[in-house]
Amino acid sequence: MNEKLLKEKAESYVACYNGQCPRREHCLHWIVGPYVPENLLTKECVNVTNAQIRAGRCFFYRPDTPVRMKRGMVNFYEEMPRRVAVGVKKQLEATYGHTTYYAYRNGKLPITPEMQEQIAQVCREHGWNEPPVYDAETEEFDW
């Protein structure tokens, strides 16, 4: 994994220091831990004393395997009938919020595989059964 990226993420990403976790070697939260700058006085981290965490049911777990992310939705509505496009856009904006929706639309935030499925479901609910069209596809870590 890219050391520069780890150093960049370590400053603001939630770190984990649970040395007993069986999945730690492949968890992004554990991997960034050693890269936290030593000049920081405080750092947000996973609470290793939490019963769920100690029991190995950590909902923070993020695998160190890149996933296919989509970026941008500028041409997303081009082929849709106007009434469908309006309904889909309204529902997506209501789901993600105005500012966040536009960050996804403009490609500033990656669209995770889970979100891609949610978006496809919204399209189907409004009568559009074609696969959604995104501006780009990348392989990224799901931070």
DSSP file (Angstrom, degrees, kcal/mol; ACC not computed):
  #  RESIDUE AA STRUCTURE BP1 BP2  ACC     N-H-->O    O-->H-N    N-H-->O    O-->H-N    TCO  KAPPA ALPHA  PHI   PSI    X-CA   Y-CA   Z-CA
    1    1 A M              0   0    0      0, 0.0     2,-0.4     0, 0.0     3,-0.0   0.000 360.0 360.0 360.0 148.3    0.0    0.0    0.0
    2    2 A N     >  -     0   0    0      1,-0.2     4,-2.0     2,-0.1     5,-0.1  -0.461 360.0-155.3 -67.6 117.5    1.2    3.5   -0.8
    3    3 A E  H  > S+     0   0    0     -2,-0.4     4,-2.3     1,-0.2     5,-0.2   0.851  93.5  56.0 -64.4 -36.1    3.0    5.0    2.2
    4    4 A K  H  > S+     0   0    0      2,-0.2     4,-2.1     1,-0.2    -1,-0.2   0.918 108.0  48.3 -62.3 -43.9    2.2    8.6    1.2
    5    5 A L  H  > S+     0   0    0      2,-0.2     4,-2.6     1,-0.2     5,-0.2   0.906 110.6  51.4 -62.7 -42.7   -1.5    7.8    1.1
    6    6 A L  H  X S+     0   0    0     -4,-2.0     4,-2.4     1,-0.2    -2,-0.2   0.902 110.4  48.0 -62.7 -42.2   -1.4    6.2    4.5
    7    7 A K  H  X S+     0   0    0     -4,-2.3     4,-0.7     2,-0.2    -1,-0.2   0.894 112.6  49.8 -64.9 -39.5    0.4    9.2    6.0
    8    8 A E  H  < S+     0   0    0     -4,-2.1     3,-0.5    -5,-0.2     4,-0.4   0.925 116.4  40.6 -64.1 -46.3   -2.2   11.5    4.4
    9    9 A K  H >X S+     0   0    0     -4,-2.6     4,-2.6     1,-0.2     3,-1.0   0.833 101.5  71.8 -71.8 -34.3   -5.1    9.5    5.7
   10   10 A A  H 3< S+     0   0    0     -4,-2.4    -1,-0.2     1,-0.3    -2,-0.2   0.764  88.8  61.9 -58.8 -29.0   -3.7    8.8    9.2
   11   11 A E  T 3< S+     0   0    0     -4,-0.7    -1,-0.3    -3,-0.5    -2,-0.1   0.878 123.1  15.2 -66.8 -37.4   -4.1   12.4   10.3
   12   12 A S  T <4 S+     0   0    0     -3,-1.0     2,-0.2    -4,-0.4    -2,-0.2   0.572 103.2  97.3-115.3 -11.9   -7.9   12.5   10.0
   13   13 A Y  S  < S-     0   0    0     -4,-2.6     2,-0.3     1,-0.1    31,-0.1  -0.558  83.1-103.6 -83.7 143.3   -8.9    8.8    9.7
   14   14 A V        -     0   0    0     -2,-0.2    31,-0.2    31,-0.1     2,-0.2  -0.502  43.0-151.9 -65.4 122.0  -10.1    6.9   12.8
   15   15 A A  B     -a   45   0A   0     29,-1.8    31,-2.6    -2,-0.3     2,-0.4  -0.532   4.7-147.7 -94.2 162.9   -7.3    4.6   13.8
   16   16 A C        +     0   0    0     13,-1.8    17,-0.2    29,-0.2    31,-0.1  -0.996  18.0 178.4-132.3 138.6   -7.4    1.3   15.7
   17   17 A Y        +     0   0    0     -2,-0.4     2,-1.4    29,-0.4     3,-0.1  -0.031  34.9 135.4-125.7  28.7   -4.9   -0.1   18.1
   18   18 A N    >   -     0   0    0      1,-0.2     3,-1.4     2,-0.1     6,-0.1  -0.656  28.0-178.7 -83.3  93.3   -6.7   -3.3   19.0
   19   19 A G  T 3  S+     0   0    0     -2,-1.4    -1,-0.2     1,-0.3     5,-0.0   0.588  78.2  59.1 -68.6 -10.5   -3.8   -5.8   18.9
   20   20 A Q  T 3  S+     0   0    0     -3,-0.1    -1,-0.3     4,-0.0    -2,-0.1   0.546  74.7 115.8 -94.4  -9.2   -6.2   -8.7   19.7
   21   21 A C    X   -     0   0    0     -3,-1.4     3,-1.1     1,-0.2     4,-0.2  -0.426  58.7-148.9 -66.5 127.5   -8.5   -8.2   16.7
   22   22 A P  T 3  S+     0   0    0      0, 0.0     3,-0.2     0, 0.0    -1,-0.2   0.696  97.0  46.4 -70.1 -17.6   -8.3  -11.2   14.4
   23   23 A R  T >  S+     0   0    0      1,-0.1     3,-1.5     2,-0.1     4,-0.2   0.336  79.2 107.1-104.2   7.2   -8.9   -9.1   11.3
   24   24 A R  G X   +     0   0    0     -3,-1.1     3,-1.6     1,-0.3     7,-0.2   0.824  67.5  64.3 -58.7 -36.8   -6.5   -6.3   12.1
   25   25 A E  G 3  S+     0   0    0      1,-0.3    -1,-0.3    -4,-0.2    -2,-0.1   0.738 113.5  34.2 -62.6 -21.9   -3.8   -7.2    9.5
   26   26 A H  G <  S+     0   0    0     -3,-1.5    38,-1.5    37,-0.0     2,-0.5   0.153  94.9 105.7-118.5  17.8   -6.3   -6.4    6.7
   27   27 A C  B <>  -B   63   0B   0     -3,-1.6     4,-2.5    36,-0.2     3,-0.4  -0.873  61.6-146.4-104.8 128.8   -8.2   -3.5    8.3
   28   28 A L  H  > S+     0   0    0     34,-3.0     4,-1.9    -2,-0.5     5,-0.2   0.825  99.9  58.2 -60.5 -32.8   -7.6    0.0    7.0
   29   29 A H  H  > S+     0   0    0     33,-0.2   -13,-1.8     1,-0.2     4,-0.6   0.889 111.6  40.6 -66.1 -38.5   -8.2    1.4   10.6
   30   30 A W  H >4 S+     0   0    0     -3,-0.4     3,-0.6   -15,-0.2    -2,-0.2   0.897 111.9  56.5 -73.0 -42.2   -5.4   -0.8   12.0
   31   31 A I  H 3< S+     0   0    0     -4,-2.5     4,-0.2     1,-0.2    -2,-0.2   0.846 106.5  48.8 -62.4 -36.5   -3.1   -0.2    9.0
   32   32 A V  H >< S+     0   0    0     -4,-1.9     3,-1.9     1,-0.2     4,-0.4   0.719  88.9  88.6 -77.1 -18.9   -3.1    3.6    9.4
   33   33 A G  G X< S+     0   0    0     -3,-0.6     3,-1.6    -4,-0.6    -1,-0.2   0.870  85.7  48.3 -46.6 -52.0   -2.4    3.5   13.1
   34   34 A P  G 3  S+     0   0    0      0, 0.0    -1,-0.3     0, 0.0    -2,-0.1   0.654 106.8  59.7 -67.3 -12.9    1.4    3.5   12.8
   35   35 A Y  G <  S+     0   0    0     -3,-1.9    -2,-0.2    -4,-0.2   -25,-0.1   0.424  71.0 121.5 -96.3   0.7    1.3    6.5   10.4
   36   36 A V  S <  S-     0   0    0     -3,-1.6   -25,-0.1    -4,-0.4   -29,-0.1  -0.489  75.8-108.1 -64.1 126.9   -0.5    8.8   12.8
   37   37 A P    >   -     0   0    0      0, 0.0     3,-1.5     0, 0.0    -1,-0.1  -0.324  18.1-138.3 -60.3 134.8    1.9   11.8   13.2
   38   38 A E  T 3  S+     0   0    0      1,-0.3    -2,-0.1    -3,-0.1    -3,-0.0   0.645  97.2  70.7 -71.4 -13.4    3.6   11.9   16.6
   39   39 A N  T 3  S+     0   0    0      2,-0.0     2,-0.3     0, 0.0    -1,-0.3   0.593  74.9 102.2 -79.7  -8.8    3.1   15.7   16.9
   40   40 A L    <   -     0   0    0     -3,-1.5     3,-0.1     1,-0.2    -4,-0.0  -0.587  57.4-161.4 -73.9 132.8   -0.7   15.2   17.3
   41   41 A L  S    S+     0   0    0     -2,-0.3     2,-0.3     1,-0.2    -1,-0.2   0.812  76.3  23.8 -82.8 -31.7   -1.7   15.5   21.0
   42   42 A T        -     0   0    0      2,-0.0     2,-0.3     0, 0.0    -1,-0.2  -0.931  65.2-172.1-132.5 157.5   -5.1   13.7   20.5
   43   43 A K        -     0   0    0     -2,-0.3     2,-0.4    -3,-0.1   -31,-0.1  -0.968  25.7-124.1-151.6 131.2   -6.4   11.2   18.0
   44   44 A E        +     0   0    0     -2,-0.3   -29,-1.8   -31,-0.1     2,-0.3  -0.610  45.8 163.0 -73.4 129.8   -9.8    9.8   17.3
   45   45 A C  B     -a   15   0A   0     -2,-0.4   -29,-0.2   -31,-0.2     2,-0.2  -0.947  44.6 -80.9-145.4 166.2   -9.6    6.0   17.5
   46   46 A V        -     0   0    0    -31,-2.6     2,-1.1    -2,-0.3   -29,-0.4  -0.464  47.5-117.9 -66.5 135.1  -11.7    2.9   17.9
   47   47 A N    >   -     0   0    0      1,-0.2     3,-1.6    -2,-0.2     6,-0.2  -0.661  27.8-170.2 -79.1 100.1  -12.7    2.2   21.5
   48   48 A V  T 3  S+     0   0    0     -2,-1.1    -1,-0.2     1,-0.3    -2,-0.0   0.576  80.8  64.0 -72.3  -7.9  -11.0   -1.1   22.1
   49   49 A T  T 3  S+     0   0    0      4,-0.1    -1,-0.3     5,-0.0     2,-0.1   0.543  75.2 113.9 -90.4  -6.7  -12.8   -1.5   25.5
   50   50 A N  S <> S-     0   0    0     -3,-1.6     4,-2.7     1,-0.1     5,-0.2  -0.409  71.7-131.7 -63.7 136.6  -16.2   -1.5   23.8
   51   51 A A  H  > S+     0   0    0      1,-0.2     4,-1.8     2,-0.2     6,-0.2   0.881 106.0  51.1 -60.3 -41.1  -17.9   -4.9   24.3
   52   52 A Q  H  4>S+     0   0    0      2,-0.2     5,-2.5     1,-0.2    -1,-0.2   0.917 112.3  46.9 -62.7 -42.9  -18.8   -5.3   20.6
   53   53 A I  H >45S+     0   0    0     -6,-0.2     3,-1.7     1,-0.2     5,-0.2   0.934 112.2  49.3 -65.2 -46.9  -15.2   -4.5   19.6
   54   54 A R  H 3<5S+     0   0    0     -4,-2.7    -1,-0.2     1,-0.3    -2,-0.2   0.823 106.8  57.1 -61.8 -30.6  -13.8   -6.9   22.1
   55   55 A A  T 3<5S-     0   0    0     -4,-1.8    -1,-0.3    -5,-0.2    -2,-0.2   0.459 119.9-109.7 -81.7   0.2  -16.2   -9.6   20.9
   56   56 A G  T < 5S+     0   0    0     -3,-1.7     2,-0.3    -4,-0.2    -3,-0.2   0.672  86.4 119.1  82.8  16.4  -14.9   -9.3   17.3
   57   57 A R      < +     0   0    0     -5,-2.5     2,-0.6    -6,-0.2    -4,-0.1  -0.416  36.6 164.8-109.4  56.0  -18.0   -7.6   15.9
   58   58 A C    >   -     0   0    0     -2,-0.3     3,-0.9    -5,-0.2    -5,-0.1  -0.618  26.5-167.4 -80.4 117.3  -16.4   -4.4   14.9
   59   59 A F  T 3  S+     0   0    0     -2,-0.6    -1,-0.2     1,-0.2    -6,-0.0   0.509  84.2  70.4 -81.0  -3.2  -18.5   -2.3   12.5
   60   60 A F  T 3   +     0   0    0      2,-0.0    -1,-0.2   -33,-0.0   -31,-0.2   0.658  68.4 127.1 -81.6 -17.1  -15.5   -0.1   11.8
   61   61 A Y    <   +     0   0    0     -3,-0.9   -34,-0.1   -34,-0.1   -37,-0.0  -0.129  33.2 178.1 -49.8 126.7  -13.8   -2.9    9.8
   62   62 A R        -     0   0    0     81,-0.0   -34,-3.0    79,-0.0   -33,-0.2  -0.972  25.8-128.6-131.3 116.0  -12.7   -1.8    6.3
   63   63 A P  B     -B   27   0B   0      0, 0.0    79,-0.4     0, 0.0   -36,-0.2  -0.263  11.4-128.3 -67.0 151.4  -10.8   -4.3    4.2
   64   64 A D  S    S+     0   0    0    -38,-1.5   -37,-0.1    77,-0.1    77,-0.0   0.043  77.4 108.1 -87.3  26.8   -7.5   -3.3    2.6
   65   65 A T  S    S-     0   0    0    -39,-0.2    77,-0.4    77,-0.1    75,-0.1  -0.915  73.0-121.8-105.6 125.1   -8.8   -4.5   -0.8
   66   66 A P        -     0   0    0      0, 0.0     2,-0.3     0, 0.0    75,-0.3  -0.330  28.3-156.9 -63.8 147.8   -9.6   -1.9   -3.4
   67   67 A V  E     -C  140   0C   0     73,-3.4    73,-2.4     0, 0.0     2,-0.8  -0.842  27.3 -94.4-122.4 161.6  -13.2   -1.8   -4.7
   68   68 A R  E     -C  139   0C   0     -2,-0.3     2,-0.3    71,-0.2    71,-0.2  -0.665  47.3-175.5 -79.9 112.5  -14.7   -0.5   -7.9
   69   69 A M  E     -C  138   0C   0     69,-3.0    69,-2.7    -2,-0.8     2,-0.3  -0.772  15.8-141.2-104.8 152.1  -16.0    2.9   -7.3
   70   70 A K  E     -CD 137 111C   0     41,-1.9    41,-3.1    -2,-0.3     2,-0.4  -0.811  14.7-160.3-106.4 154.5  -17.9    5.1   -9.7
   71   71 A R  E     +C  136   0C   0     65,-2.3    65,-1.8    -2,-0.3    64,-0.7  -0.999  46.9   9.0-138.4 134.5  -17.4    8.9   -9.9
   72   72 A G        -     0   0    0     32,-1.0    63,-1.9    37,-0.5    64,-0.3   0.493  39.5-154.2  79.6 141.7  -19.6   11.6  -11.3
   73   73 A M    >   +     0   0    0     32,-3.2     3,-1.0    61,-0.2     4,-0.4  -0.081  51.4 126.2-136.8  32.4  -23.2   11.6  -12.6
   74   74 A V  T 3  S+     0   0    0     31,-0.4     3,-0.3     1,-0.3    60,-0.1   0.893  87.9  30.1 -62.7 -40.2  -23.1   14.5  -15.0
   75   75 A N  T >  S+     0   0    0      1,-0.2     3,-1.1     2,-0.1     4,-0.4   0.221  89.9 112.1-100.9  13.5  -24.5   12.4  -17.9
   76   76 A F  T <  S+     0   0    0     -3,-1.0    57,-0.4     1,-0.3     3,-0.3   0.824  80.9  37.8 -56.9 -39.6  -26.5   10.2  -15.6
   77   77 A Y  T >  S+     0   0    0     -4,-0.4     3,-0.8    -3,-0.3    -1,-0.3   0.414  84.3 105.8 -97.1   0.8  -30.0   11.4  -16.7
   78   78 A E  T <  S+     0   0    0     -3,-1.1    -1,-0.2     1,-0.3    -2,-0.1   0.845  87.3  34.8 -53.6 -44.7  -29.3   11.8  -20.4
   79   79 A E  T 3  S+     0   0    0     -4,-0.4    -1,-0.3    -3,-0.3    -2,-0.1   0.597  98.5  99.0 -89.0 -12.2  -31.2    8.8  -21.6
   80   80 A M  S <  S-     0   0    0     -3,-0.8     2,-0.1    -4,-0.1    48,-0.0  -0.468  83.0-106.2 -77.5 144.6  -34.0    8.9  -19.1
   81   81 A P    >>  -     0   0    0      0, 0.0     4,-2.7     0, 0.0     3,-0.5  -0.411  37.2-111.9 -61.0 148.1  -37.4   10.4  -19.9
   82   82 A R  H 3> S+     0   0    0      1,-0.2     4,-2.7     2,-0.2     5,-0.2   0.878 115.4  52.7 -54.4 -45.1  -37.7   13.7  -18.1
   83   83 A R  H 3> S+     0   0    0      1,-0.2     4,-1.6     2,-0.2    -1,-0.2   0.875 112.9  45.4 -62.4 -36.4  -40.4   12.6  -15.6
   84   84 A V  H <> S+     0   0    0     -3,-0.5     4,-2.8     2,-0.2     5,-0.2   0.937 112.6  50.5 -69.8 -47.1  -38.3    9.6  -14.6
   85   85 A A  H  X S+     0   0    0     -4,-2.7     4,-2.7     1,-0.2     5,-0.2   0.894 109.6  50.7 -58.8 -42.9  -35.1   11.8  -14.3
   86   86 A V  H  X S+     0   0    0     -4,-2.7     4,-2.3    -5,-0.2    -1,-0.2   0.925 112.8  45.8 -62.3 -45.5  -36.9   14.4  -12.1
   87   87 A G  H  X S+     0   0    0     -4,-1.6     4,-2.2    -5,-0.2    -2,-0.2   0.914 114.1  47.9 -64.6 -44.0  -38.2   11.7   -9.7
   88   88 A V  H  X S+     0   0    0     -4,-2.8     4,-2.7     2,-0.2     5,-0.2   0.942 112.8  48.4 -62.7 -48.1  -34.9   10.0   -9.5
   89   89 A K  H  X S+     0   0    0     -4,-2.7     4,-2.6    -5,-0.2     5,-0.2   0.917 111.1  50.3 -60.6 -44.9  -33.0   13.2   -8.9
   90   90 A K  H  X S+     0   0    0     -4,-2.3     4,-2.2    -5,-0.2    -1,-0.2   0.920 113.1  46.0 -59.4 -44.4  -35.4   14.4   -6.2
   91   91 A Q  H  X S+     0   0    0     -4,-2.2     4,-2.2     2,-0.2    -2,-0.2   0.907 113.4  48.3 -68.7 -40.8  -35.2   11.1   -4.3
   92   92 A L  H  X S+     0   0    0     -4,-2.7     4,-2.7     2,-0.2     5,-0.3   0.906 112.5  49.0 -65.4 -40.3  -31.4   10.9   -4.5
   93   93 A E  H  X S+     0   0    0     -4,-2.6     4,-1.9    -5,-0.2    -1,-0.2   0.888 112.4  48.4 -65.6 -38.4  -31.1   14.5   -3.3
   94   94 A A  H  < S+     0   0    0     -4,-2.2    -2,-0.2    -5,-0.2    -1,-0.2   0.867 114.3  47.4 -68.0 -36.2  -33.5   13.7   -0.5
   95   95 A T  H  < S+     0   0    0     -4,-2.2    -2,-0.2    -5,-0.2    -1,-0.2   0.937 126.6  23.8 -70.3 -48.5  -31.5   10.6    0.4
   96   96 A Y  H  < S-     0   0    0     -4,-2.7     4,-0.3    -5,-0.1    -2,-0.2   0.582 111.0-112.2 -98.0 -11.9  -28.0   12.1    0.4
   97   97 A G     X  -     0   0    0     -4,-1.9     4,-2.9    -5,-0.3     5,-0.2   0.120  32.7 -84.2  88.1 150.0  -28.8   15.7    1.0
   98   98 A H  H  > S+     0   0    0      1,-0.2     4,-2.0     2,-0.2     5,-0.2   0.925 125.1  42.1 -56.5 -53.8  -28.3   18.6   -1.5
   99   99 A T  H  > S+     0   0    0      1,-0.2     4,-1.5     2,-0.2    -1,-0.2   0.924 118.3  44.7 -64.4 -46.3  -24.6   19.3   -0.9
  100  100 A T  H  > S+     0   0    0     -4,-0.3     4,-2.2     2,-0.2     5,-0.2   0.900 109.8  56.0 -67.4 -40.6  -23.5   15.6   -0.7
  101  101 A Y  H  X S+     0   0    0     -4,-2.9     4,-3.0     1,-0.2    -1,-0.2   0.932 109.3  46.9 -55.4 -46.2  -25.6   14.7   -3.7
  102  102 A Y  H  X S+     0   0    0     -4,-2.0     4,-2.4    -5,-0.2     6,-0.3   0.796 106.9  57.0 -70.3 -27.3  -23.8   17.4   -5.8
  103  103 A A  H  <>S+     0   0    0     -4,-1.5     5,-2.1     2,-0.2     6,-1.5   0.902 112.8  41.6 -66.3 -40.1  -20.4   16.2   -4.5
  104  104 A Y  H ><5S+     0   0    0     -4,-2.2     3,-1.4     4,-0.2   -32,-1.0   0.934 114.7  51.6 -68.3 -46.6  -21.3   12.7   -5.8
  105  105 A R  H 3<5S+     0   0    0     -4,-3.0   -32,-3.2     1,-0.3   -31,-0.4   0.887 111.9  45.9 -57.9 -41.7  -22.8   14.2   -9.0
  106  106 A N  T 3<5S-     0   0    0     -4,-2.4    -1,-0.3   -34,-0.2    -2,-0.2   0.390 116.0-112.3 -87.5   3.9  -19.7   16.3   -9.7
  107  107 A G  T < 5S+     0   0    0     -3,-1.4    -3,-0.2     2,-0.2    -2,-0.1   0.613  83.0 121.5  80.6  12.6  -17.3   13.4   -9.0
  108  108 A K  S   <S+     0   0    0     -5,-2.1    -4,-0.2    -6,-0.3    -5,-0.1   0.800  75.3  41.3 -77.6 -28.7  -15.8   14.9   -5.8
  109  109 A L  S    S-     0   0    0     -6,-1.5   -37,-0.5    -9,-0.1    -2,-0.2  -0.945  89.9-117.9-118.1 140.4  -16.8   11.8   -3.7
  110  110 A P        -     0   0    0      0, 0.0     2,-0.7     0, 0.0   -39,-0.2  -0.471  20.6-130.7 -74.4 148.7  -16.6    8.2   -4.8
  111  111 A I  B     -D   70   0C   0    -41,-3.1   -41,-1.9    -2,-0.1     5,-0.0  -0.894  26.4-140.5-102.5 111.8  -19.8    6.2   -5.2
  112  112 A T     >  -     0   0    0     -2,-0.7     4,-2.6   -43,-0.2     5,-0.2  -0.163  23.4-106.5 -68.9 162.3  -19.3    2.9   -3.3
  113  113 A P  H  > S+     0   0    0      0, 0.0     4,-1.8     0, 0.0     5,-0.1   0.877 122.2  53.2 -56.2 -38.0  -20.7   -0.4   -4.6
  114  114 A E  H  > S+     0   0    0      1,-0.2     4,-2.0     2,-0.2     5,-0.1   0.919 110.7  46.1 -64.0 -43.0  -23.4   -0.3   -1.9
  115  115 A M  H  > S+     0   0    0      2,-0.2     4,-3.0     1,-0.2     5,-0.2   0.877 106.9  58.5 -66.8 -37.3  -24.5    3.1   -3.0
  116  116 A Q  H  X S+     0   0    0     -4,-2.6     4,-2.3     1,-0.2    -1,-0.2   0.906 108.0  46.9 -58.0 -40.9  -24.4    2.1   -6.7
  117  117 A E  H  X S+     0   0    0     -4,-1.8     4,-2.2     2,-0.2    -1,-0.2   0.904 111.5  50.4 -68.2 -40.9  -26.9   -0.6   -5.8
  118  118 A Q  H  X S+     0   0    0     -4,-2.0     4,-2.2     2,-0.2    -2,-0.2   0.917 111.7  48.3 -60.8 -43.3  -29.1    1.9   -3.9
  119  119 A I  H  X S+     0   0    0     -4,-3.0     4,-2.3     1,-0.2    -2,-0.2   0.908 110.5  50.6 -65.1 -42.5  -29.0    4.3   -6.8
  120  120 A A  H  X S+     0   0    0     -4,-2.3     4,-2.3    -5,-0.2    -1,-0.2   0.886 109.5  52.2 -61.8 -38.1  -30.0    1.5   -9.2
  121  121 A Q  H  X S+     0   0    0     -4,-2.2     4,-2.4     2,-0.2    -2,-0.2   0.899 107.6  50.9 -64.7 -41.5  -32.9    0.6   -6.9
  122  122 A V  H  X S+     0   0    0     -4,-2.2     4,-1.2     2,-0.2    -2,-0.2   0.920 109.8  50.9 -61.0 -43.8  -34.1    4.2   -6.9
  123  123 A C  H ><>S+     0   0    0     -4,-2.3     5,-3.0     1,-0.2     3,-0.5   0.925 110.5  48.5 -60.0 -44.9  -34.0    4.2  -10.7
  124  124 A R  H ><5S+     0   0    0     -4,-2.3     3,-1.9     1,-0.2    -1,-0.2   0.894 105.9  57.5 -62.9 -40.2  -36.0    1.0  -10.8
  125  125 A E  H 3<5S+     0   0    0     -4,-2.4    -1,-0.2     1,-0.3    -2,-0.2   0.796 108.4  47.6 -60.4 -27.7  -38.6    2.4   -8.4
  126  126 A H  T <<5S-     0   0    0     -4,-1.2    -1,-0.3    -3,-0.5    -2,-0.2   0.299 128.6 -97.2 -97.8   8.6  -39.1    5.2  -10.9
  127  127 A G  T < 5S+     0   0    0     -3,-1.9     2,-0.7     1,-0.2    -3,-0.2   0.584  84.2 126.5  92.6  10.6  -39.4    2.9  -13.8
  128  128 A W      < +     0   0    0     -5,-3.0    -1,-0.2    -6,-0.2    -2,-0.2  -0.897  24.7 169.9-105.9 111.1  -35.9    3.1  -15.2
  129  129 A N        +     0   0    0     -2,-0.7    -1,-0.1    -3,-0.1    -5,-0.1   0.376  42.8 104.6-103.4   3.1  -34.4   -0.5  -15.6
  130  130 A E  S    S-     0   0    0      1,-0.1     3,-0.1    -7,-0.1    -2,-0.0  -0.473  85.4 -92.1 -77.9 155.5  -31.3    0.4  -17.6
  131  131 A P        -     0   0    0      0, 0.0    -1,-0.1     0, 0.0    -2,-0.1  -0.466  49.5-103.2 -66.8 138.9  -27.9    0.3  -15.7
  132  132 A P        -     0   0    0      0, 0.0     2,-0.6     0, 0.0   -55,-0.1  -0.293  31.2-132.1 -60.9 146.6  -27.0    3.8  -14.3
  133  133 A V        -     0   0    0    -57,-0.4     2,-0.2   -58,-0.1   -55,-0.1  -0.908  25.2-174.3-106.7 120.3  -24.4    5.7  -16.3
  134  134 A Y        -     0   0    0     -2,-0.6   -61,-0.2     1,-0.1   -62,-0.2  -0.692  31.0-123.0-108.5 164.3  -21.5    7.2  -14.4
  135  135 A D  S    S-     0   0    0    -63,-1.9     2,-0.3   -64,-0.7   -63,-0.2   0.827  85.8   0.0 -77.4 -32.6  -18.7    9.5  -15.6
  136  136 A A  E     -C   71   0C   0    -65,-1.8   -65,-2.3   -64,-0.3     2,-0.4  -0.982  55.6-143.0-154.3 161.0  -15.8    7.3  -14.5
  137  137 A E  E     +C   70   0C   0     -2,-0.3     2,-0.3   -67,-0.2   -67,-0.2  -0.998  25.4 170.2-130.6 134.5  -14.9    4.1  -12.8
  138  138 A T  E     -C   69   0C   0    -69,-2.7   -69,-3.0    -2,-0.4     2,-0.6  -0.893  34.7-121.0-135.9 165.2  -11.9    3.7  -10.4
  139  139 A E  E     +C   68   0C   0     -2,-0.3     2,-0.3   -71,-0.2   -71,-0.2  -0.964  49.1 152.0-107.5 119.7  -10.4    1.2   -8.0
  140  140 A E  E     -C   67   0C   0    -73,-2.4   -73,-3.4    -2,-0.6     2,-0.3  -0.925  48.4 -96.6-142.0 163.0  -10.1    2.8   -4.6
  141  141 A F        -     0   0    0     -2,-0.3     2,-1.6   -75,-0.3   -77,-0.1  -0.624  34.7-124.8 -78.8 143.9  -10.1    1.8   -0.9
  142  142 A D              0   0    0    -79,-0.4  -114,-0.1   -77,-0.4    -1,-0.1  -0.608 360.0 360.0 -89.5  76.0  -13.4    2.2    0.8
  143  143 A W              0   0    0     -2,-1.6    -1,-0.2  -115,-0.1    -2,-0.0   0.492 360.0 360.0 -62.7 360.0  -12.2    4.4    3.6
